[in-house]
Amino acid sequence: MVLGSLLPEKLHISPYRSVKNWLFALGNFCMLLFSLLDYLFQSGMFFFVLLQGVVNLSSIFMMFRVPEKISAFSLLAAGVVCTMWSLFLEQDSTVLLFIIGLIMVSLGFVFAEGSMRRNEALFFGSACIAIFSYINETWIFFWLNSFFALFSLLHVFQIFRKKQKKWIVIQKKS
């Protein structure tokens, strides 16, 4: 997923022609596999397997271009359910950072390629997960999400600069 966040944002006729989207989807699948193996062999929580399932659902939405309104509503509803469940499980309150981060990253995957909204959601989500990972001292996920956040933020600045240049050109023509 970090490699996907490093690649430039390009608009594609179909999302399955995007190397960036395939890297995101493959990374999401690997994280689901990791959480499942962690649950089965390392006493990980089934709750985290379900959260990764939500993220993988966003990959399916992304690759099949499910309309943003439908996919965003579905992911937000899943986020609310996961939040309520985590409160029921009496998880440490920092788990809310993890849930918010995963839902924001999931939303970022389904937002339009090359959009400011997509990269802002990816940045905010991965930053939340990096903070959660820092608090819980899971350094591999801290560094992975820190780089993911950094690359997504760079795309936000690039998109902002392009919009700013277009605005200047439009004002000069006026």
FENZI-V716392 format. One record per residue. N is the residue number from 0. RES is the residue in one small letter. NEAR is the number of other C-alpha atoms within 12 Angstrom. D_CENTER is the distance of its C-alpha to the mean C-alpha in whole Angstrom. Layout:
# FENZI-V716392
N:RES:NEAR:D_CENTER
N:RES:NEAR:D_CENTER
This chain:
# FENZI-V716392
0:m:33:9
1:v:29:11
2:l:24:13
3:g:30:11
4:s:41:10
5:l:25:14
6:l:23:15
7:p:24:16
8:e:27:15
9:k:21:17
10:l:18:18
11:h:17:19
12:i:13:22
13:s:18:20
14:p:30:16
15:y:23:17
16:r:17:19
17:s:23:16
18:v:25:16
19:k:30:13
20:n:41:12
21:w:27:14
22:l:25:12
23:f:36:9
24:a:37:11
25:l:24:13
26:g:26:11
27:n:33:9
28:f:25:13
29:c:21:14
30:m:27:12
31:l:27:14
32:l:21:17
33:f:22:17
34:s:26:16
35:l:24:19
36:l:18:21
37:d:19:21
38:y:19:22
39:l:15:25
40:f:13:26
41:q:12:25
42:s:14:25
43:g:16:21
44:m:21:21
45:f:24:20
46:f:29:18
47:f:31:15
48:v:28:16
49:l:28:15
50:l:37:12
51:q:37:11
52:g:31:13
53:v:37:11
54:v:44:8
55:n:32:10
56:l:33:12
57:s:41:9
58:s:37:10
59:i:28:13
60:f:32:13
61:m:38:11
62:m:32:14
63:f:22:17
64:r:26:16
65:v:24:16
66:p:19:17
67:e:25:14
68:k:17:17
69:i:18:17
70:s:31:13
71:a:32:12
72:f:21:15
73:s:24:15
74:l:39:11
75:l:30:13
76:a:18:16
77:a:29:14
78:g:33:13
79:v:21:16
80:v:22:18
81:c:32:16
82:t:31:17
83:m:19:20
84:w:21:21
85:s:27:20
86:l:18:22
87:f:13:25
88:l:15:24
89:e:13:25
90:q:20:22
91:d:17:22
92:s:19:21
93:t:23:18
94:v:30:16
95:l:29:15
96:l:31:13
97:f:38:11
98:i:41:11
99:i:36:10
100:g:37:7
101:l:46:6
102:i:43:7
103:m:37:6
104:v:49:2
105:s:45:4
106:l:44:6
107:g:40:5
108:f:52:6
109:v:43:9
110:f:36:10
111:a:33:13
112:e:37:13
113:g:33:14
114:s:27:14
115:m:26:14
116:r:28:12
117:r:31:9
118:n:41:9
119:e:37:10
120:a:34:7
121:l:48:5
122:f:38:8
123:f:34:9
124:g:37:6
125:s:43:6
126:a:35:10
127:c:32:10
128:i:39:10
129:a:36:12
130:i:30:15
131:f:31:15
132:s:25:15
133:y:22:18
134:i:19:19
135:n:19:20
136:e:14:21
137:t:16:18
138:w:17:19
139:i:16:17
140:f:27:13
141:f:24:14
142:w:22:15
143:l:28:12
144:n:36:10
145:s:30:12
146:f:26:13
147:f:37:9
148:a:38:10
149:l:27:13
150:f:30:12
151:s:40:10
152:l:30:13
153:l:24:15
154:h:32:14
155:v:28:14
156:f:21:18
157:q:21:19
158:i:25:18
159:f:20:20
160:r:15:23
161:k:17:23
162:k:17:23
163:q:14:26
164:k:14:28
165:k:14:28
166:w:14:29
167:i:13:32
168:v:12:33
169:i:11:33
170:q:10:35
171:k:9:38
172:k:8:38
173:s:7:39
